[in-house]
Amino acid sequence: MAENKKSFLMYADWIHSIKYLTDEQAGSVLKHLLSYVNDENPQTKDPIINITFEPIKQQLKRDLNKWEDRLDKKSISGREGNLKRWHNDTYLDYKKGLYTLDEAENVAKGRRVSHTDKVQSQKVAKIADNVTVNDNVTVNVNETNSNIQSKIDFNALLNLINSQTKRSFKVINKSIQAKYKARLKDGYTKDDIKNTIINSVKDEYHKETNFQYLTPEYYSRSATIDRFSQSVESTTETKTWSVANHLKQQEQ
């Protein structure tokens, strides 16, 4: 059981397993159950108890995960409500995606310490640098507790991809956005992403295939960035590598 959790659900259909036990065995299962939910880590060599209790244990684990998830959501809702009540401007920036919730709370905390009401001065105090990849892609870098988190203007990134590949992608969806964020956490830079997009259209294989494989998702792959973040030449070797790598990625 989690800390501060004092109850649990018992399910009527557990009877289908327990009703075939003797009263003594059923009592042992109940004692085992109560010991388990009180975090006593009960152990038994009785195979009947182990077999009977296993599906009960798995259900208890599922219930615990749901309970913890509800607590997390309540905690986030409470934090958001507090931020909205006392620092609505920062809350609005958070809802726009300019901050994570932790970052927004840090901005609000800094405001209380410095006693300033100027939103811009708070952002300047918290934003370590504003890194421009190029005219189309701008990434805000917010440094908090020595951890650098990056944010990408995905509309601008999409425009860059379309302008380079001469295609007309409409959106970079949330799952692909998450992949780009993961690449930044892996240590790739915004310049790496920019160079990958620009250099890939010079590749002979992609020219011959009319850039059909150059998609927003394709550019979010670490293998793609490794290949094209540095300048490339349109050689037979490059073409061979591109074909082999594409086929390998399609198989995965």
N, C-alpha and C positions, 0 to 999 in steps of 0.2 A: 504494500500500500504506500502511496505517496504521503509525504509529510502533510499533516492537517486533514487527511482524508480519513474519516471515522466510520464510514459505512460502505457497503457494496451491494450489488444486486445479486439475488439468487433467482435462477430461472426454473420455471415449472418443468421444462423438458429434461432437466437433469434426472428426473425420476426414472427415465428410460434406462439409464445406466445403473442407478443405485438400487432399483427395486429387485434386481436379481441377486443382491448381496444378502448375506445373513445380517441380523441385527448388529452383531459384533463388528462385522466388516463395515457396515454402513456408519456405525459410530466412529470407527477408526478414520473413515473418509472425512466425516464432519470435523473431527479433531484436527486432522491434517489440513483441512480447508481453513479453519480458524487460525491455526498456527501460521499458515502461509500469508493470510491477509494482515497478520500482525507482524510481518517481516521477521519471523523466527527461522526462516529457511529450513523447513522440516525435511527430513530425509527418512526414507523407509526402503527396506529391501523386499517388502511384500509386493509381488507383481500385480496382485488384484487391486491394491490401493493405487499403485502407480498408473495402471491402465485406466482405472475409473476416474482418477483425478486429472489426468492430462488434458482432456477436452475442457474440463472446468477451469483449469489454469489458463488455457489459451483464451477462453472467453473473458476471464478476469483481466488479462493483459490488454485485450482489445478495449474493454471498458475503461481501463486506466488511461490508455492513450487518448480516448475520446474526452475523458474528464480533463486531462492535462491540456488538450487542444482548446477546450472551452475556456479554461483558465487563461491561456495565452491570449485568446481573442478578447476576453473581458479586460485583461491587462492593457492590451493595445487600445481598446476602445476608451478605457479610462484615461490613458496617457494622451490620446488624441483630444478627448473632451477637455482635459485640463489645459492643453496647449491652445486649443481654440478659444477657451474662455479668457485666458490671461495674455495670450500673444497671438491674436487672430491673424496678423499679417504674416508671421512666421508659419502659422498653421496653413495659410493659403499657399505659401511657397512650398511647403511640404506636400500638399495635395497636388501641386503642379509637377512634382517630381524633382524639384530643385534641391531638396534635402531628403535624406532618410529620416526616420522618426528620431533616431539617436542624435543625428546632426542637428535637427530642429530643436531638440531639447537642450543641446549644448549651446545653441545660439541664444535661446531663452535664458539659460543659466548665466551666460556671459552678460546678457543685458541687465539682469538683476544685480550682478556684481558691480558693473560699471555705471549703473544708474543712467543709461542713455536711452533715448527713445527713437533714435535715428536708425531705421532699418538698414540703410546702406552702410553705415559705419559698423553695424554688427556683422554684415556680410564680409566687409573688408577685413575685420578682425579674425574671422573664421576661415576665409578662403585664402589659402596660401599662394595660389597662382592661378592665372587664367590662361591656359595653354591653347593656342590656336593651331590646329593641324594645317589648315589652309583656309582659303576664303570661304569654303563651303562647310567645313567640319570644325566645330569648336567644342572643346572639352573643358568643363570646369573641374578643377582639382581642389578638393576640400581636405585639409589635413587636420585630423582629430586624434589626439593621443598618439602621434607618430605613425598612424595608419593612414595611408593615402588611398582615398576612394575616388574613382573617376566617373564622370557622367558624360555621355555622348548625346549630341543633338542628332537623333536618328532621322529626323526629316532632312537635315542637311547631309547626313551620310547617304541617304537614299538618293538625293539629288546628285551627289558625286558619282555614285555607282551608275545611275542612268546616263549621266553626261559622258562618262568614259566608255560605257558599253553600248551606247545608242539604243538602250532598251527603255521600257516604260513600266517598271515595277511600281505598284501603288502603295505598298506599305511594307515595313519590316515588323513582323508580328512579335508578340511578347516572348515567345520561346526562342526566337532567333536573337532578339535583343539580349536575352539572358546569356547566350553563347558569347556575344561580343564582350559583355561584362566579365564573363569568366576568363576570356583571353587577357583582359587587362589585369585581372587578379593573378593570372599566370606570369605576368611580367612583360607582356607585349605592350608596346607604346602606341599612341595615336598615330605617330609617324609611320610605324610599321603597317598599320591598317591602311593608311593613305597610300604608302608606297606599293603595297600589295595590289590595291585597286588599279593604280596607274600602270604598274609594270605588267600586270596580267594581260592587259589588252595588247601588249607588244609581242606576246608569245605566239609563235607560229601556229601551234595546234589550235589555240583559241580563235585565231584569225580565220583559220580554215573552217572551223565549226560555227563561224558567225557568232561567237561569244555566247552560244546557247547554254553553256555550263557556268557562265559567270553570273551567279545569282547572289543575293544578299546572304543566303545561308552558306554558300561556298566560301565567301570571304570571311566567315566567322570561324572557319576551321583552323586549328593550329598548324596543320600540315600545309595548308594554302599560304598562310602567313610566312612560315619557314621558307617556302619555295620562292615567293615573289616579293618579300619585303626588301630584298636587295635587287639591284638592276639586273635584268636578264637580256640575253641575246637570242634572237630567233634562229636557232641552229637546229640541225637534225637531232642532235643530242637532246636539246630542250624539248623538241616535239615528242621524241620517244619517251622521255621521262613523264611528260604530261599525260600521254595516252595511258601508260602503265599505272600512273598514280590515280587517274580518274577511274579506271576499271577497278582498281583495288578498293577505292572509296565507295564505289557503287555496290561492291560485294558485301561491305560491312553493314 
